[in-house]
Amino acid sequence: MGFSWNNFGILARQSEDEKYFYIHNQNGSDRQISKAAYSSSLPNLRLKVKRLIGRPVLFRTSQNTSDWTESKWFSDIDIDEQGLQNPDHIVPFTDPKFSSESEPEPVTVDELNKKIVQLEINLKEALNDKDVLHLQTETILKEKNSLQAQNESIKTEALQKALQQSEKIEQLKSEKSEAQDKLSEVEIELIKNKEQTNHTIDPFLHSDKTKMQDDADRVLEMNLIQTKQSVKVRGHPVRELALRIGVIMPAGKKNIQIIFLAHITLNKFRVSLPEFGGTTADAFIRLDDNKNMFVASFLNIDAGWFEKFEKKIGVKDEAYKNRMDLTLEELAIIHQKVME
């Protein structure tokens, strides 16, 4: 039971044949839905796809009737709120989120339209605020430069008059001190405006870091070190396990036995995999909505893994991790080549 959401990238087009309805992203990747199984929701889905063409989207994959793979199937789509903030930097299929609850009914196209309109209004307001803050920052910088120029002028004048009129030295020192105080006030205001700008244009990143910190705190409170736990592993972490660790999870297996060896940082732990000969790996542990642990990502314990991979294979590790045309066995073979 359950369902998962993942980012799809920019929705480029749709297509269909007698059995399936397809969505395609900007990279040519596609997902499909059975026209027979979802006949009642298909008219609404067509309208939503038409509305979302050219926008970043999320796709949902149902786990209610079987272990449907995210690399092939979808049951609903929605606007990608985080991707809408920065569409040029989306890496498709890198943000899986699994829920063990029953799959909800798809939202209607009217509900989707209202959501898109509100998001675009919010984005426009955020950009406008950014422009206003940018203008304020420019004004403050100009004032700062002007005060710096005045300060330099005061210094020069003070030196010249000190040679001519020693009685005015103390007065000029006082004028210089006042100008420096004003300059300090301007610099403080500039820092405040920069902080406000960063908070305005990047709210989702701040939110995600807060969620990761909250998950890390809760996991640490569980005192897991030197204990063995059964942890959910779905989607991309399964592919990372094969590519980066050389471990192939059997088909249909959804949980993995993990012995927590040490806490590294935040939600990153050094772990042992007793079902696979005690192989060690680094695992990023997160909590789902029901506070159940799942692996968000696996890393090789070798700090030089990524550099070694690119040197041996010729491309970055991420390029192969996201290739859905490769089986787990083929990814494990690539791992062996890197480790040779």
N, C-alpha and C positions, 0 to 999 in steps of 0.2 A: 504493500500500500504506500501511497505517497506520490510526490511529483517533484520535479526539479525545474529551476529556471537557469538560463545561461545567456550570455550576451552573444548576439549573432552578427554584429557589425551593421553596416548600412544595408537596408533592404533595397535591392536593386530592381528586382522584377519577380513575376510569378509565372507559373506554367502548370499544365495539368495533362493527364492522359485519362484513359478509361477508369483506372483504379485509384489514382493518387492525385492530390493537389500539392504543388511544390512551391517553396519560397527559395530565392537565390540572393546571396549577399554580393558585395562589391568585389570579392575575391573569387567568385564563381562557386563557392560552397553552397550546398543546398540541404534542405530538410523536407520531409514529406509527411502527409497525413492521409489516412484512408478515407476516401469519399463515402464508402458504404458505412463504416463505423461511426463517422461524424456527420452523417447526412443532415441531421437536424440543426447543427450549429454552423454548417458550411456557408449558408448565405450571409450570415453575420460576419464570418471569418473573411469572406471575399471582400466585403466592404471595408473591414479593418485593414486588410493588406493594401487595398487601393489607397486608403488614407495615409498609410505609413511608408509608401514608396519614397525613397530618397532620405529617410530618417533612420537613425540608429534604433534597433529594436532588440527586445528580449524574446526568446522562445521558450515555451513550456513543454516538457516531456512527461507524459503520464506514466506512473508505475502501478496503477490500480489493478490492471488485469494481467500484467506480465512485467518482466524486467526489460522494458523497451530501452534501447540504447540511445543516448543523446546524440550520437554521431550520425543518426539516420532519421529519427522520428521527431515530430512535434505535434502538440495538441491545441496550442493557443499561442498568440503573440501579444506583445504590449510595447509601448514606447520605452526606450532605455533612457531613464532620467539622467543617470550619470554620464552616459555617452553623449547625450544632448549638450552637456556642458563643454565637452571637448571632443567633437566627432573626428578630428584629424588624428587623434592618438588612440583610437580604439583598436585593441587586439582581440579579434573574435574568439569565442569559446574559452575565455580565460577567467570567467567569474561565475562558476557553478554554485548554485544554492539549492540544497535538497531539503524538502519538508516531508515528514512522515504522516502528515495529516491527509484527510481525504481531499481530492482535487476539487476546487470550487468551480462553479459555473463560469464560463467565459464572460467577460464584461461585454456590454453591447457597444456598437459603434458610436452611439450617442454619448455614452459614458467616456469612451476613448477620446472623442472629439473635445469634450469639456476638459479632460485631463491635459490634452495637447495644448489647447488654447491657454490654459492657466500656466503650464510650464513655460510656454513661449513668452507670456507676459512677464513671468518672474525672471526669465533669462534676459529679456529686454531691459527690465528695471535694473537688474544687476549690472548690465553693461553700461547703462546710463549712469548709475552710481559710480562705476569705475571711471567713466569719462570725467565726471564732476570732480572726483578725488584726484584724478590726474591733473586737471587744470589747477586745483588748489595746491597740489604739490609743486607744479611749475611756478606758481606765484610765490610760494614760500621759498623755493630755490632762488628765484630772482631777488627776493628780499634779502636772503642770506648772502648772496654774492654782492649785493649793494652794500650791506653792512660790513662785509669783509673788506670791500674796497674803502669804505669810510674808515674802517679800523686801521688799514695800512696808511691811509692819508694822515690819520691822527698820529700814528707812530712817526712818520716822516716829519710832520710839522713839529712834533714834540722834540725831536732831536735837533732840528734847526733852531727852534726858539730857546732850547736849553743852552745852546752855545751863545745866544745873544742876550737872553733875559733869564737869568737863573731864578728870579723871583716867581716866574710863572710855571716852573716845573711841576709843582704839586697840583696846580689847577689842571694842567694837561693830563697828568696821571689819572685824575678823577674822571675826566671826560672819556679817556680810554677805557676805564673800568666799566662805565655805563654802557658803552658800545659793545663790550664783550658780554655783558649781562643780556643785552638784547639779542645778540647772536646766539647765545645758549638757549634762550627761550624759543627762537626760531627753529633751532636744530631739534629740540624736544618735540615741537609741533610737527615737524617733518617726519620724525620717527612714528608718531601716533598715526599720521595719515597713511604711511606705508603699511603699518600693521592692519589698519582698517581696510585698505585696498586688498591685501592678501586674504583677509577673512571674507570679503565680499565675493571675490571671484573663485574661491576654492572651498565652498562649504561642504561638498560631498567628501573630499579627501579628509577634512577634519573629522567628519562624522564617522568615516570608516576607521580612522586611527583610534577614535574613542571606543568603537565597538571591539576592535582588536585588543585594546588594553583591558576592556571589561572582560572579554573572554579569557585573556591571559590571567587576570586576577582570580577569576572563578576557578580556572583549572588548577592554579597553584594552591588554592585553598583546599583542593581535593587530596593533597599529599600523595601524589601518584608515584614519586620516585621509588624505584625498586619494587614496584607492583606490576602485575600483568593485567591488562585490560583488553576487552573486545571493542574495537573502534570501527565505525563505518568508513568505508573507502569507496567512493563512487566517481565516475567521470574521469577528468584529467589526472587526478592523483594516481589512478590505476596505470595510466600511460607513463607518467613520470616514474613510477615504481619500476616498470620494465626498462625504460630508457636510461635512467640515472642510477638504478640500483642493480638491475639485471634480474629482478624477481618478477615472475609471471603469475598473476592471480588467476586461479581456475575460473572458468566461465560460470556465472551464476553466483559466485561467492561475493557477498556484500560487506562482510566484516573481516577484520584481520586482528590476530592476537599481537599485542604490542607490550613489551616490557620497557617501562620508562627508566632510563639509566641516569640522565642528568638534565637539568634545566639550563638552556644556553642563554636565551634572551627572549623577552616578551612571551609569545606563544610558541617558541621554537624549542624542541626537545631532542636530545640524542636518545634513540630508541633501538631496541633489539627486536628482531622478528623471529620468534622461536619456531614458527611453522615453516620457516625457510632457512633452516640451518643456523639460526642465531645471527643472520646478517644484520649489520648495523646500518643505520641511516639517520638523517635528521628529518624530523616531521613537524610541520606547523599544525597545531591542534586548535580547532575552533568548536563552538557550541551552536547547535541548531536552536530553533525556537522553543523546543522542548527541553533544552539544556542537555541534550545528548552529544557526546563527543563525535567529531568526524575529522578526518585528515583533509586539510585544505591544500597541502602540497608536500611533496617529498624532495629532499636534496641529497646528493652524494656527500659523504662526510669529508671528502677531499676538497679543501678550499680552492684548489686549482682545477676543479672539474670542468668549469665552463671554458677556461682557456685551453685546456687539454682537448676538449671536444672540438672546438673550432679549429685547432691546429690539425687534428687527425682527420676530421670529416670535411672541413672546408667551409662550414656554415655554423651559425649559432645553434646551440641546443634547442632554443625555442622553436626554430623552424621545423624540427622533426617532432617535437612534442605535440604540435598542433596539426600534424598531418594525419587525418583520419583514414587515409588510404593504406596506412601501414598497420599490420596486426601487432599484437603484443609480442609475439615470437620474433617478428622482424625488428622491433624496437630493442629487444633483448640482445639480438645478434649485433646490432649497432653498438650497444653497450660493451660487448666483448671486444669489438674492434678498438674502441677508445681505450680500454683497459690494457690492451696488448703492449 
